[in-house]
Amino acid sequence: MSSATGALAQDIRQPRTPLTSPQGDVTETLKQVDALYDARDTEGSADQSLTLLREAAKKNPDNGDVQWRIARSTFWLAEDPANKNRQRELTVEGRKAGERAVKLSPDKAESHYYLAINLGEYGHAVGIVRALGEGVEGRFKTALDKARELNPRVDDGGIFSTYGRYWYELPWPRKNLNNSIKELRNGLKEVPPHLRMRVYLAETLLERKETGDVEEAQGLIKEVVAAKPGAYDRADEKRAQQMARRVAEKHNIKL
């Protein structure tokens, strides 16, 4: 086992953001929502959590904890290829919830972060060029930069993977593979077990193709597929493994 693979076994779970909601029974609802979200790799759990959150939002319209969790759930569902037919709808709902969260809980990194990644996923839904034309990029970067200012390790370092992917997915001539690689390497220093960052780094290296890039990318993909989920976020780790297998198939990487 390589030292990098061994690092995947580290447990980097961070304590949840405290529930500061004073209204009625919403705190118990949010605990239930978080349990469902943690199990979102189980079929139906993510949709169930979103249903509970929509109901909670009706009863507690001024609760920022509810709103950023709505944005969190919509992103997860929208990113799933199985939900391609409702991807745009989900990201629009997530953007609106994120915007409300920013107004209600501006000091929480989650408010800004989940707004940003829904804006990014909206770009996937409608097309990157169209999203750039609609001015999404400025709102995306403003939200992500504020989240980084408040807590750079929110969502187990998701800001690094999000910015890494941003630089990778921009159309030429603004695409910057070196910036992407820098973000992702910095992220892996902060969160060594992160599988999604490894997949994103591998894809960027495979496109850059400087000396040693392809070999490193192949090693990263093999590490991800071989990892045992549960180091930090089992559901996202399993999704990263699905991504890694698609990359392996596309680039003929033998696993």
BELRA-V686162 format. One record per pair of residues at least 6 apart in sequence whose C-alpha atoms are under 7 Angstrom apart, sorted by sequence separation. I is the first residue (numbers start at 1). J is the second residue. D is the distance in Angstrom with one decimal. If there is no record, write none. Layout:
I,J,D  I,J,D
This chain:
21,27,6.2  39,45,6.4  40,46,4.9  77,83,6.7  105,111,6.6  169,175,6.5  188,194,6.5  248,254,6.9  152,159,6.7  168,175,5.8  206,213,6.4  19,27,6.6  37,45,6.7  123,131,5.1  167,175,5.5  168,176,6.3  205,213,5.1  206,214,5.4  229,237,5.6  36,45,5.4  37,46,5.9  57,66,6.3  78,87,4.5  102,111,5.1  167,176,5.3  168,177,5.6  188,197,7.0  205,214,6.4  229,238,6.4  36,46,6.6  56,66,7.0  101,111,5.1  102,112,6.1  167,177,6.4  148,159,6.8  206,217,6.3  37,49,6.5  78,90,5.8  167,179,6.3  168,180,5.8  205,217,6.0  36,49,5.8  53,66,6.3  78,91,6.5  98,111,5.8  167,180,5.1  184,197,5.9  98,112,6.8  144,159,6.9  165,180,6.5  202,217,4.1  33,49,5.0  74,90,5.3  75,91,6.4  98,114,6.1  99,115,6.4  164,180,4.1  225,241,5.3  53,70,6.1  74,91,6.3  98,115,4.2  119,136,6.6  164,181,6.6  184,201,6.1  224,241,5.9  202,220,6.2  33,52,7.0  75,94,6.8  164,183,5.2  202,221,6.7  225,244,6.6  50,70,6.2  74,94,5.4  95,115,5.4  120,140,6.8  163,183,6.6  164,184,5.5  181,201,6.1  224,244,6.7  94,115,6.9  119,140,5.9  199,220,6.9  198,220,5.9  199,221,6.3  50,73,6.1  71,94,4.1  95,118,5.6  160,183,5.5  161,184,6.0  181,204,6.8  221,244,5.6  70,94,6.4  71,95,6.7  94,118,5.8  95,119,6.2  116,140,4.7  160,184,5.8  71,97,5.6  46,73,6.4  70,97,6.3  71,98,5.6  91,118,5.2  116,143,5.4  160,187,5.1  177,204,6.2  91,119,6.9  115,143,6.7  116,144,5.6  68,97,6.4  195,224,5.8  26,56,6.7  67,97,5.0  68,98,5.6  91,121,6.5  113,143,6.3  157,187,6.5  46,77,7.0  67,98,6.3  91,122,5.3  112,143,4.8  113,144,5.5  177,208,6.6  112,144,6.3  67,100,6.5  68,101,5.4  222,255,6.0  67,101,5.1  88,122,6.0  112,146,6.5  113,147,5.3  157,191,6.5  112,147,5.3  156,191,7.0  165,200,6.7  218,253,6.4  161,197,5.4  168,204,6.5  23,60,6.9  64,101,4.6  88,125,5.2  110,147,6.9  87,125,5.9  109,147,4.4  193,231,6.9  64,104,5.0  63,104,6.8  64,105,5.2  109,150,5.3  196,237,7.0  199,240,6.9  21,63,6.7  62,104,6.6  68,110,6.4  72,114,5.7  75,117,7.0  79,121,6.9  108,150,7.0  109,151,5.8  195,237,5.9  68,111,5.2  71,114,5.6  75,118,5.6  71,115,6.6  110,154,6.9  196,240,4.9  109,154,6.7  195,240,5.9  199,244,5.8  68,114,6.4  71,118,6.9  10,193,6.5  8,192,6.7  9,193,6.9  7,192,6.1  8,193,3.9  7,193,5.7  41,235,5.0  40,235,6.3  39,235,6.9  5,223,6.1  8,227,6.9  12,231,6.7  13,232,5.0  11,231,4.7  12,232,5.4  10,231,5.8  11,232,5.7  9,231,5.6  8,231,6.6
